[in-house]
Amino acid sequence: MSSSLTDLKENYGLLSKEQFMNLLEVSRTIHSTLALDDVLERIMTQTNAILSAEASSILLMDPLDKKLHFRTTTGAKSKELKKFTLDMGEGIAGWVAEHAESVLVKDADTDERFSRQISEMISFPTKSMICVPCKMEDRVIGVIEILNKKGQKCFDEKDLLLASLLSGFAAIAINNAKSHTQTRKENSLLKSEINKKYILIGESAEMKSVFNLIQKVSKTNSTVHITGPSGTGKELVARNIHYQSERVGGAFVPVACSILTGTLLESELFGHEKGAFTGADKLKLGKFESANGGTIFLDEIGTLNHETQIKLLRVLEERQIERVGGNQLIDIDIRVISATNEDLPKLVQEGKFREDLFYRLKVICIDLPALKDRKDDISLLAHRFLDQFSKDAGQTMTRIHQEALECLVAYSWPGNVRELRNTIERAVVLGEGDVLTLEHLSEEIRKNEIDEKPKSSLALDNADKKHIEAVLNQTGWNKSRAAKILNISRNRLDRKIKSFEMKAPDYL
């Protein structure tokens, strides 16, 4: 950009110091803001000053209607101009857009391309004009139109070159603004997809407490340790912390510590140099280096051996790693989030886990409740999974029958949210119809309904049994009619009969 200004001054010694400084100001303007209308207006205002023009406009091409729209206008009639559009080839601006060539018009009345319609409608007599194409990657995206040199003078060749340079500045500003808008749109879509895929669901008091902690720790770089039974969503919590933090632009790298042991685990975590051990035929970057600038999630951290625990402690304290077989310390910028479903304090007491590492990991601790302890969330989770898997499988199952929902809520869910998720997926894939019913659930979950009940419910069961028996006798043990009167499904009635060990009278 500066070389262009130098060439211009060398070739046209009449370029004043004021004009040169104004051009430098324009070059600074295009990088001062990403608000397109603001930067274009400032460029055109400076254009008027540089070229001593009465008015100027930037017309941008609409890719849909292929018309030129007055995007930015300056001068006495600027507001009126914004009401008009030009077709390709219409007027001098339309001709420049169509042919991608600059035009210097010293007397508009003598140029057959000049269209007087707009000038007459806004009562602005056009005497002389410069019109230059505004290009992006050799494609015309609009034109800059500059009208009437002040002091009854005409524009000249030097003015035309200045205008061409200014159109380049405008193109850069437009490109910057469009790129910024596109990036924001892509980031918004990415964030939306991430939120859909890794959404945490819950309205229970237990989960609201977890959400509150996630929000707080996401604003920091503190080390976080997540505890809770298997299947409660520890990695999901870790991802939410990462995606809500300033590290969202970096990688989220999960590591299952229990899968590998010994040298293979250290190689996976810290990488290795070529020839470090048999099979290490090339240099390999470890998970910590891959997570540089982002977050590393160490799942099942209680399974780490003693030597790896020592190396991890140094990483946490020094933020440096050393590859297996190497002797160089490598600086890393990472956040560490760990998780376990084991009792780490007990492992510390037994000497299986380093106490100093334990306290270094749990700077902030988030404890996830078992699903049976947050039953208020089961319906919410089940419907969310149903919607997800129905869409994925192209199914029409969109509702859960009340009986099935009651059965889901009553179940103890030893596998927690993961087990509920798998249960709903199985029901959608193998089931038929629009409604998820008891028949879509496994026998293990359904039998929960006839499991032993507390003594306090025995009296209620006895009354229930008598009522069902009376209705069955009334209908001559027609189970379909009896179920309709009782307002329950035929299958549930069968389970009640089995549960109460009821039999039809011999005379039926």
TADA-V335135 format. One line per field, one symbol per residue. ss: DSSP state (H for helix, E for strand, - for the rest). A space follows every 50 residues. Layout:
ss: ???
This chain:
ss: -HHHHHHHHHH-----HHHHHHHHHHHHH------HHHHHHHHHHHHHHH H-EEEEEEEEE-----EEEEEEEE---HHHH---EEE---HHHHHHHHH- --EEE--HHH------HHHHH-------EEEEEEEE--EEEEEEEEEEE- ------HHHHHHHHHHHHHHHHHHHHHHHHHHHHHHHHHHHHHHHHH--- ----HHHHHHHHHHHHHH-----EEEE------HHHHHHHHHH--HHHH- -EEEEE-----HHHHHHHHH-E-----------E--HHHH----EEEEE- HHH--HHHHHHHHHHHHH-EE--E-----EE---EEEEEE---HHHHHH- ----HHHHHHH--EEEE---HHH-HHHHHHHHHHHHHHHHHHH-----EE -HHHHHHHHH-----HHHHHHHHHHHHHHH----EE-HHH--HHHHHHHH ----HHHHHHHHHHHHHHHHHHHH----HHHHHHHH---HHHHHHHHHH- --------
